[in-house]
């Protein structure tokens, strides 16, 4: 992989020329040079990020105050790259190197032993609140912790309840994240590959069949959905949203505003009222 070095003067000139315009570039595979779709690109821990499109192209706003901040480019199955925002502005076309995806080690039983079927999560179909994504940044995610009743469990499907009927459609990525020792989401994904879905926004459950994944888990996890393409959504004023409810459920919401942003737990308004905002996300499992 080629490296590059910028002199301080050249770097300042490049920054000055980029202030008034966003960074545009393309993400490719370092070995095949093929375009990499839906790569997460963002300043670590900040609300500045995006997702590459299906052809690996992206546009990211340039903020001079964050010129020295670290931008991470990441995609499942590839080693992440870290660059400063200024470096990315100077060289916006980036190649990622493939790497093996570590799989969780779980004692797998015969399918005949997974006889019980359970629904886990919040199954509310028409909640009192919602999680809107019409004006969200690409890379916006919302999720909830799924707690297994019996272990191990074979995942059958994942469900995300759309609150309103609209003529729109959107592209999402379904993510399952490992939790740390404190029960907080990490960046480790439990699926072996990206699960991308484009669906019409029809009121009711958006069901994702997981049987082909043959995913057996013995740990609680964060079930999340990530906005990848909103070109079919239309006006941001329209009520495109997932259903959610306010209450004392254990399925509290986690969300992040864009790629590489920090996960935030709960809703500040709901927490002040002493209740949780719980998205209507749930899974079907066999155990």
N, C-alpha and C positions, 0 to 999 in steps of 0.2 A: 504494500500500500504506500502510495506517495505521501510524503509529508510536506509541509509548507511552513515558511517563516515570514512574518511581516515586520518591517521596521516600524518603530513608533510613529514616524512622520507619515508613512504610507497608510498605516492603520487609521490615523486621525483623518486623513484625506478621504479614505473610504467611508468612514463613519459619517463625515460631514455630507458626503454625496448621497448617503442612504437615508438620512434623517427624514427627508420629505417623501420617501417612497418605501413601500413594504419590500421585504425580502421575498423573492420568488426563485424557486429552484426545483430540482428533481432528485428523488432518492432511488438508487439502483443497487442491485446485488453486485458485490465486488468481484465475484468470480464469473458470473454469466453476463453481467451488465444489463440484465433485464430490469424493468421498472418494478419497484416494490410498492404495492398498494397499501393504503391505510396505515402508514407509519405514524407513530405518535411523535410530535415535535413540540417542545415547549421549554420555557425557562423553569428550572427546578424550583418548586415551592411558590411560584408566582401565578398570577392569572393571565399569563401571556403564552398562548399555545395554539396549536391547530392539529389537523390530521391531513396527511397527503391523500390525494384522490386515487382513483383506481389505476391511473397511469403513473403514479408516483410523484405527481406534481403538487406543489404546495405554495401557499402564500402566508407569510408571517409578518405581523406588524413589527417595525423597528422602533424601539424606545431608547433614546440616547442615555437615559438614566440607568438603563440595564445593559449597556454595551459590554461591560466586563462580567456580567452574570453568566452562569453556566446553562447552556441549552443542551438538553438530552434528546437524542433521536433513538427511538427504540421500536422494535418489532419482534414478535414472538418467533423464535428460530434464528435470531441474529444477535450478535454481540452489540450492545448499545454503544453509541458514540457520544462523547461529551465535547462540546466546543463552546467558546464564548459567543455571545450574540454578535459581537463585532467580527469574529472569525467566520461565522456563518454568513454574514452580510458580504464578506469579501470573497467567499468561496461557497455559494449556495447549493451547488450540486454535490451531493454526498453519497458515498458508497458504504454499505453495511456488509459486514462479513458474516456468513452463516456460522451458527454454532448449534450443537446438540441441545435439545430441550430435555432437562432432567424430569423424569416422571416420578410421581409419588409411589413409594413402595407400600403396597397394600396386599394383605393375604386375600387372594381371590378364591371364592367358593364356586362350586358348580351353580349354574343358573337355576337349577331345580331348588336350591336352598333359599333363593330370594323369593319367598312365597307371599310375604305380606306386602301390601301396598299402602303407602301413607302419603298424605299431602302435607307439606311443611311450609310454613310462611304465612303471609297475610292474604287470604283468599277473598277479601272484600271486593265486590264487583262495582259498587257505586259509592265510593267513599265521600266523606265530607270535605275533603281537600284534594289538591292535585300537585303533581310535580311537572311543571311546564318546561318544554324544551323548544318552543317555537322560535325564540330569540336567542337560544343558547349558542355558545361557541362550539365549533367542531372539537370533539374530544371530551365534551361534557358527559359526565357519568353520574348515575344515581343507582344506589344499591341497598341491600339489606342483608343482615347476617341470617343464614339458614342454620338452624341447630338440629342435628340429627338425633332422633329418638333412640335408634339402635344402630350399632356399628358392626361391620361395614355395611354400607348401603349402596345400591346400584341406582344411578340417576336415570330416570325415564324421560322426563321432559322438564322444561323451565317455562314459566308463564309470567307475562307482564301485562297488566290490565290497562288497556287504553280507555280513557274516560269519555271521549266525545267521538261521534261520527263526523268524519270530514272527508272531502274528496282527495285528500293528499296521500302521499306515501313518503317513506324515509328509509334510510339504510342505517342499520345498527350493528354493533359488535356485542355479542354476549360474552361476558367475562366472569370467571369464577376465580376469586383471589384467596390465597392462603391467609390465615390470621396469625398474628404474632402471639407471644405468651400472655399479653394483656388483652387479647381478643380484638385487636385493631387490625385493619386491612394492611397487608404488605403489597409489594409489587409482584410477588410470585403468582403466576397463573397456574391453574390446575388442569386446564385443557391443553392437549398436546399441539393444537393448531388453532388458528383464528377461526371463529364461528361467525360468519357475516350473513346477515339476513336483510332483505329489502321487502317491506311489507306495507300494504295499505293501512291507513290509520282508521280502523273500524272499531267502534265501541265494543269492549269485551276483551277476553284474554287473547293475547298474542302468544301462541303456543309454539315452542321450539322443541322439536323432537331430538332427544339426546341418546336414543337407543344405539345408534350407530357408533357413538363415542365409546361405548362399553366402559363408562367411567364409574369406578368403584371407589368410594371414599370412606375413610374412618375418622374424619375430622369435620368440625363446623367450618363454614366458609362464607365469604361475601359473594352474593349473587348480584351482578351489576349489568346494566345495559348502557352502551356508549354510543353517542350520536356521531356518525361518520359522514353522512351526506344528507343535507336538508334541502337540496335543490328541488325536491318534489313537494316541499311544504308550503311555499308561497309566503303570504304576509306573516310577519312575526307577531302581528296583533291577533291572529287567529288562535283559538284555545287548543293547541296541540299539547296534550298532557297525558301522563300516566295517573291513574287513580291512586289515591292514598287516603288514609284515615287518621284522625287524631284520637289518641287514647293512651292506655297504659300497657300496650303490647310490648313484648320484648324485641319485636322486629323494628328497631329504630333505623331511620334513614341515615345513609352516608352519601355524600356527594362531593364532586370536584368540578370546578368550573371549566376546565379544559385539560389538554394533555400535560402531564407532569406537574399539575398543580397539587397542592396539599389536600388530602381528604379532610372533609369537615363532617363532624357528627351532629345529626339532628338539625332542627330548625330553631333559631334563636327565639322566635315568637312563641313556638310551641313549648320550649323549655321554660320560658318565663311563666307560662300558664301551668307548668307542672305536668305536662303531658308530652308524649312523643308523636312525631309525624312518622307514620309507617306506610311505605309504598306498598301497593297491592301486587307484590311479587311472591311467587311460590313455586315449589318444585314437587313433582311426583317421584317417589323413590320406591324401590323394592328392597326389603331387608329380610 
